[in-house]
Amino acid sequence: MTMQKTIGAKIKAWRAIKDLTQDELAKKADLPYPTLVKIESDAVQNPSIDTVTKIAAGFGITVDDLIK
């Protein structure tokens, strides 16, 4: 059985790849900083598709790249 990485863990990993702080990503994704922190810490485990789309756009990647 493989462990699925949470969306928060995937965002954290992409943030490391793109060398962005949470604050920088929140601004690029046009999201409130606390929202991003909650998603990354898995306090919010199922963010809306709109939010996920904004985060992917903030990274300059597709939603598919972000969630796979």
Buried (B, 14 or more C-beta within 10 A) or exposed (E): EEEEEBBBEBBBEBBEEBEBEBEEBBBBBEBEEEBBBBBBEEEBEEBEEEBBBBBBBBBEBEBEEBEE
